[in-house]
Amino acid sequence: MNYLAHLHLGGQRPGQLLGSLYGDFVKGRLQGQFAPEVEAAIQLHRRIDVFTDHHPLVDIALGRFTETRRRYAGIVLDVFFDHCLARDWRLYADQPLEVFTADVYRVLTHERQLPERLAKIAPHMVANDWLGSYQEFEVLEQVLRGISRRLSRPEELAGAMQELRRLYEPLSEDFRLFYPHLQSFAKNPQTPEL
C-alpha cells in the first residue's frame, strides 16, 4: 500500500501518523531512536506491507498486469489502490478526506526531526496536497513519473497509465475485495488473516 492507506490504517494520533509514513523512510532495526508510539506504527507499516505482499487477492491483481510491467506492478498497484481509497474514502473512513489530510499535513509541518528523505518531500506533499490529489485518476501519471525517476530501469513504468486505464474496473474490484481484509488485519496485526 502507498502513503494514504498506511496513514489511514496506522492510527490517528500524531505519533501513529508519523510512524505510518516513516515506514517508507526508515530501514533496519528499530532501537529506540523514535518514541514508542512512532516505532509501533513503523512496525505496523512493515506488517501491513508483508500482509499485502502475500495476500491471494493482491496476487490476482498483480497477475492482471502484462509481463512487461510485472517487475514494477507492485508499485503501480500500490499507487492505484491509494487512488481507490481516496476515490471511495467515505466508504472506509468516518471523517472527510480533506479533514484527514489536513491533520496529516499539520503533524508533518510541526515535526522538526523527520527522516532526511521525508523532510525533503514533506513540504511538497503538503503544498500540493499529494494525499487528497489521489482522488483524481490522472494524477497517478505524475506520481508514477516521479517514482520512475528513482528506479534503475524507469522505462519499465512507461505505459503504466495505459495499462491502468485498461484494468481500471477489475483492479477497482480487487481493491474493494481486499481492503476490508487489510483493515481487519491492521486492527489486530498479530493475527494472520490469509
CORKAQUI-V972315 format. One line per field, one symbol per residue. psi: psi as a letter, one per 40 degrees, with the letter a starting at -180 (. if undefined). A space follows every 50 residues. Layout:
BEGIN
psi: ???
END
This chain:
BEGIN
psi: iaddddddeeieiddddddddddeehiaihfeeiiddddddddddddddd dddehdddddddediiddeddedddddddddddddddfddeeidiidddd dddddddddehefiiddddddddddddefdddeedhddddddddddddde idgddeehedddddddeddddddddddddddddddddgeehhe.
END
